[in-house]
Amino acid sequence: MTLVAGVDIGSTTAKCALIEDGKVVGRSLNPVGVELVKDAERALALALSDSGRERRDVRAVTGTGYGRFKVTFGQFTVTEIGCHAKGAHFLFPATRVVLDIGGQDTKAIKVDANGVVIDFAMNDKCAAGTGRFLDVCAGALGYDVSEIGPLSLGARRPVKVTNTCTVFAESEVSSYVARGKDPKDILAGLYGSIVSRSLSLLQRVGVEPEVTFTGGVSRNEGMVRTLRARLGLPVNVSPLSQFVGAIGAALYGLERLEAVPA
């Protein structure tokens, strides 16, 4: 059996996934600071602790994400686009489109039957419609971002949030609060705004079944429900959706090991 690791250094978190014998056997997630090399090392150490494996057991480490070149102890680096495609295909083999919403950007990725990227579109010019966007708007409502997903499910009359810029959306949310609007309805409006922005990216690559939702925002129940309703299609979400990039990186490392003659 071969143990491989993928370390995904994103804009807000470091993720690590360990794969052995076709299964994810360990994982970790920790916030990133200014010392990305140490954050990457910590991510691997935590995943190893989670799995009960030792560092010497790891045959290859592959880095991905914005900080992939800070995974200085790794053997390989791969872009996050390819890793999300490969990781989504690993979890849901019939995936044809991946929507990844992370801390600072949104990606729509079209893949073939083997999980290979055909096309992609990306919004990385600002934090609109991302995890950071939700963090700020949740704060304007007086909630932690972890609370707003379940809360939004009780919305009855969603408001219309017209601004996708984080700064202006925060002001719009505050205005609705001052007018006495129900926070649940405000949240539903926010999710509608994010999904509208995401759909424009998805339409650029072409929407078809199956759609797999990845990244930190995929953990938000309200976002998942809104996306499914607006798409009119099933949307795959896994407990491992936040680790898809790291999973894909680990799989790339395994492929490269297997490609080397014994």
VOGU-3710 file (C-alpha; in Angstrom, 3 decimals, decimal comma):
1> mtlvagvdig> 0,000/0,000/0,000  1,195/3,528/-0,847  0,479/6,508/1,406  0,436/9,908/-0,317  -0,409/13,401/0,918  -1,889/16,482/-0,686  -1,439/19,878/0,986  -3,708/22,690/-0,202  -2,618/26,151/0,956  -5,517/28,484/0,283
11> sttakcalie> -6,157/32,132/1,063  -7,609/31,462/4,519  -6,935/27,814/5,416  -4,439/25,009/4,932  -5,879/21,591/4,197  -4,173/18,225/4,039  -5,525/14,871/2,884  -3,812/11,492/3,148  -4,773/8,746/0,711  -3,903/5,077/1,019
21> dgkvvgrsln> -5,327/2,160/-0,916  -7,930/4,374/-2,602  -9,275/5,839/0,637  -8,875/9,111/2,526  -7,284/7,922/5,769  -6,448/11,272/7,366  -7,201/14,962/6,979  -6,626/18,309/8,644  -7,670/21,934/8,360  -6,032/24,909/10,035
31> pvgvelvkda> -5,997/28,687/9,442  -3,099/30,232/7,564  -1,056/33,174/8,763  2,055/34,848/7,423  4,353/31,819/7,759  2,925/29,560/5,080  5,758/27,030/5,222  4,974/26,375/8,884  1,243/26,277/8,131  1,883/23,627/5,473
41> eralalalsd> 4,050/21,587/7,833  1,374/21,819/10,527  -1,311/20,667/8,103  0,653/17,517/7,263  1,485/16,832/10,925  -2,173/17,146/11,948  -3,349/14,859/9,135  -0,763/12,269/10,123  -1,967/12,471/13,711  -5,547/12,031/12,485
51> sgrerrdvra> -4,571/8,931/10,496  -2,234/7,338/13,017  0,497/7,165/10,374  4,104/8,345/10,605  5,887/10,905/8,421  8,271/8,242/7,177  5,305/6,301/5,762  4,425/9,082/3,273  5,784/8,294/-0,187  4,972/11,643/-1,800
61> vtgtgygrfk> 3,652/15,071/-0,852  2,039/17,317/-3,470  1,321/20,998/-2,891  -1,553/22,947/-4,417  -3,444/26,208/-3,902  -2,164/29,769/-3,825  0,635/28,784/-1,481  1,651/25,555/-3,207  5,257/26,659/-3,594  5,433/27,047/0,192
71> vtfgqftvte> 5,035/23,285/0,540  8,806/23,149/0,425  8,995/19,598/1,783  6,878/18,231/-1,081  7,983/16,470/-4,230  5,362/17,919/-6,609  3,191/21,015/-7,152  -0,042/21,226/-9,155  -2,507/24,070/-9,756  -5,730/24,036/-7,750
81> igchakgahf> -7,898/23,909/-10,896  -6,657/20,446/-11,840  -6,703/19,263/-8,234  -10,337/20,251/-7,687  -11,296/18,479/-10,898  -9,467/15,305/-9,935  -10,652/15,391/-6,313  -14,297/15,937/-7,308  -14,089/13,030/-9,774  -12,627/10,846/-7,004
91> lfpatrvvld> -15,579/11,571/-4,684  -18,264/11,662/-7,393  -17,081/9,857/-10,562  -19,954/11,181/-12,693  -18,968/14,828/-12,026  -18,981/17,011/-15,133  -18,949/20,477/-13,540  -17,276/21,634/-10,332  -18,238/24,808/-8,485  -15,586/25,736/-5,939
101> iggqdtkaik> -16,228/28,662/-3,596  -13,366/29,310/-1,233  -12,264/32,109/1,034  -11,357/34,628/-1,674  -12,431/33,307/-5,082  -14,968/31,267/-7,023  -14,177/28,773/-9,782  -16,375/26,919/-12,275  -14,583/23,933/-13,792  -15,817/21,636/-16,557
111> vdangvvidf> -14,338/18,132/-16,598  -14,518/15,077/-18,813  -15,426/11,518/-17,837  -11,922/11,000/-16,416  -11,887/14,149/-14,284  -9,602/16,038/-16,677  -10,208/19,788/-17,019  -11,917/20,840/-20,259  -12,585/24,490/-19,406  -12,773/26,791/-16,401
121> amndkcaagt> -13,845/30,283/-15,402  -12,719/32,111/-12,312  -13,624/35,198/-10,313  -10,577/36,353/-8,391  -10,753/40,133/-8,743  -12,469/40,638/-5,389  -14,021/38,660/-2,532  -17,588/39,035/-3,835  -19,619/35,889/-3,326  -16,904/34,030/-1,414
131> grfldvcaga> -16,290/32,813/2,117  -14,900/36,216/3,044  -18,098/37,833/1,723  -20,204/35,600/3,991  -17,943/36,251/6,991  -18,394/40,011/6,655  -22,147/39,876/6,077  -22,669/37,436/8,953  -20,804/39,861/11,206  -23,036/42,720/10,066
141> lgydvseigp> -26,006/40,635/11,247  -24,343/39,848/14,566  -23,737/36,164/13,851  -20,762/33,885/13,410  -20,556/32,489/9,888  -21,061/28,965/11,273  -24,547/29,938/12,478  -26,054/31,442/9,376  -26,570/28,325/7,230  -29,201/26,668/9,451
151> lslgarrpvk> -30,714/30,055/10,331  -31,431/30,937/6,713  -33,541/27,816/6,187  -36,402/29,543/8,018  -36,637/32,461/5,571  -40,157/33,417/4,476  -39,713/36,603/2,445  -36,154/36,830/1,120  -34,988/40,376/0,476  -33,125/41,388/-2,650
161> vtntctvfae> -29,416/42,036/-2,161  -28,260/43,960/-5,203  -24,606/44,506/-4,298  -22,025/41,772/-4,757  -19,117/43,951/-3,619  -18,325/42,951/-0,040  -18,159/46,530/1,261  -21,413/47,651/-0,334  -23,226/44,409/0,520  -22,277/44,860/4,177
171> sevssyvarg> -23,790/48,339/4,055  -26,933/46,985/2,375  -27,272/44,282/5,050  -26,907/46,896/7,795  -29,608/48,964/6,101  -32,014/46,015/6,107  -31,258/45,394/9,785  -32,036/49,050/10,582  -35,360/48,654/8,762  -36,278/45,688/10,933
181> kdpkdilagl> -36,006/42,977/8,294  -35,804/39,392/9,562  -32,164/38,165/9,535  -33,346/34,905/7,972  -34,787/36,801/5,013  -31,623/38,893/4,680  -29,487/35,756/4,612  -31,687/34,170/1,965  -31,186/37,318/-0,109  -27,427/37,075/0,320
191> ygsivsrsls> -27,397/33,468/-0,835  -29,488/34,396/-3,850  -26,949/37,078/-4,755  -23,999/34,680/-4,410  -25,719/31,988/-6,449  -26,560/34,460/-9,231  -22,892/35,371/-9,441  -21,877/31,702/-9,394  -24,365/30,808/-12,130  -22,785/33,355/-14,455
201> llqrvgvepe> -19,465/31,527/-14,087  -21,102/28,122/-14,522  -22,832/29,272/-17,688  -19,490/30,316/-19,136  -18,235/26,726/-18,987  -21,616/25,077/-19,608  -23,879/23,517/-17,006  -24,696/19,825/-17,178  -25,183/17,001/-14,682  -23,468/16,180/-12,445
211> vtftggvsrn> -22,514/19,322/-10,538  -20,219/18,969/-7,528  -19,918/21,810/-5,003  -16,547/22,163/-3,258  -14,716/24,590/-0,980  -15,486/25,981/2,449  -18,783/27,581/1,397  -20,124/24,132/0,416  -20,531/23,470/4,155  -23,234/26,135/4,331
221> egmvrtlrar> -26,701/24,559/4,217  -28,372/27,729/3,002  -25,988/28,066/0,064  -26,422/24,431/-0,926  -30,203/24,653/-0,854  -30,257/27,909/-2,848  -27,839/26,557/-5,452  -29,886/23,401/-5,943  -33,113/25,383/-6,285  -31,688/27,854/-8,808
231> lglpvnvspl> -29,891/25,235/-10,892  -32,822/22,857/-10,916  -30,293/20,020/-10,783  -28,899/17,764/-8,064  -25,725/19,172/-6,526  -23,186/16,797/-5,000  -21,832/17,775/-1,590  -19,605/15,579/0,553  -18,357/15,872/4,145  -14,964/15,985/2,391
241> sqfvgaigaa> -15,933/18,815/0,006  -13,616/21,292/1,715  -10,710/18,892/1,171  -11,249/18,261/-2,534  -8,189/20,260/-3,603  -5,953/18,390/-1,170  -7,441/15,056/-2,242  -6,778/15,863/-5,889  -3,198/16,872/-5,068  -2,586/13,572/-3,274
251> lyglerleav> -3,955/11,669/-6,281  -1,647/13,577/-8,627  1,290/12,550/-6,453  0,202/8,924/-6,576  -0,055/9,037/-10,380  3,436/10,430/-10,676  4,854/7,772/-8,396  3,166/5,040/-10,405  4,490/6,528/-13,654  8,098/6,056/-12,537
261> pa> 9,487/2,629/-13,530  10,389/0,451/-10,539
//
